Amino acid sequence: MKAVLGRRLSGSEDERGVFEALYFTRALAPYPRDGAPDRANYHLHIGVYAFRSDALQAFAKAPPSRLESIERLEQLRILEMGERIVAAIVDHGAPGIDTPNDLANFRARFEKR
């Protein structure tokens, strides 16, 4: 999944820092209209979420939103509810587990520990 980041909320002057998340998608976004994408402008999303109690309860009670239903990403429900998601850029993250093959690879790595 990709995260489209908006304005910088804090952080250093390089590409790292804390940003407001504008959108999440499984597609290449923002779309490189004029050619090949510059990898430096794309961010893989690694999700760790913290909620205020009232926000979590409202999220749990809300039906899936329009964009959530299209993309199949629950983060979009939060954004469509008018809440904000803050994202930080990190140097590296763990490989995702999105397919049966990813799970098998994770299990193999875990068993070697």
C-alpha positions in Angstrom: 0.0 0.0 0.0 1.2 3.5 -0.7 0.7 6.6 1.4 0.3 10.0 -0.2 1.7 12.6 2.2 0.7 16.2 2.4 2.1 19.1 4.5 5.0 18.6 6.8 4.0 18.9 10.5 7.5 18.6 12.0 10.9 17.1 11.4 14.1 17.9 9.7 14.6 19.7 6.5 15.5 16.5 4.6 12.8 14.0 3.4 12.3 12.6 6.9 9.8 14.2 9.3 6.2 14.0 10.3 3.5 14.6 7.7 -0.3 14.7 7.3 -1.5 11.7 5.3 -3.8 12.7 2.5 -4.6 9.3 1.0 -3.8 5.6 1.0 -4.0 3.4 -2.1 -2.8 0.2 -3.6 -2.2 2.0 -6.9 0.8 4.1 -7.8 0.1 7.5 -6.4 0.6 10.3 -7.1 0.5 9.2 -10.7 3.6 10.1 -12.7 1.8 11.8 -15.6 5.0 12.8 -17.4 7.0 9.6 -17.3 8.7 7.1 -15.0 8.1 7.6 -11.2 10.9 9.0 -9.1 11.1 6.4 -6.3 12.1 9.1 -3.8 8.5 10.6 -4.1 6.7 7.4 -3.1 6.2 6.0 0.3 5.3 2.4 1.3 2.8 2.4 4.2 3.6 0.6 7.4 0.7 1.0 9.7 0.8 1.5 13.4 -2.2 3.3 14.8 -3.1 5.0 18.1 -6.6 6.2 18.7 -8.3 8.4 21.3 -11.0 6.3 22.9 -13.8 8.3 21.4 -12.3 8.3 17.9 -11.9 4.5 18.0 -15.5 4.0 19.1 -16.7 6.3 16.4 -14.6 4.5 13.8 -15.9 1.1 15.0 -19.5 2.2 14.7 -19.2 3.9 11.3 -20.1 1.9 8.2 -17.4 1.4 5.6 -17.0 4.6 3.6 -17.2 5.1 -0.1 -13.4 5.2 -0.7 -12.7 2.4 1.8 -15.1 0.2 -0.2 -13.4 1.0 -3.4 -9.8 0.6 -2.2 -10.5 -1.9 0.6 -8.4 0.2 3.0 -9.9 1.0 6.4 -7.6 4.0 6.8 -9.7 5.8 4.2 -12.8 5.6 6.5 -10.9 7.6 9.1 -10.0 10.3 6.6 -13.5 10.4 5.2 -14.8 10.8 8.8 -12.8 14.1 8.9 -10.1 12.7 11.3 -6.4 13.2 10.6 -3.7 10.5 10.2 -0.2 11.6 10.9 2.7 9.7 9.2 6.4 9.6 9.9 9.0 8.7 7.3 11.4 6.0 8.6 14.7 4.7 7.1 13.4 1.1 6.6 10.6 -1.2 7.7 9.9 -4.8 7.9 8.7 -6.7 4.8 4.9 -6.8 4.5 2.9 -10.0 4.9 0.3 -9.6 2.1 0.2 -13.0 0.4 0.5 -16.7 1.4 4.1 -16.6 0.0 4.9 -13.6 2.2 3.6 -15.5 5.2 5.7 -18.5 4.4 8.8 -16.3 4.0 8.1 -14.7 7.4 7.7 -18.0 9.1 11.0 -19.2 7.6 12.7 -16.1 8.9 11.1 -16.4 12.3 12.0 -20.0 12.7 15.7 -19.1 12.1 15.7 -16.8 15.1 
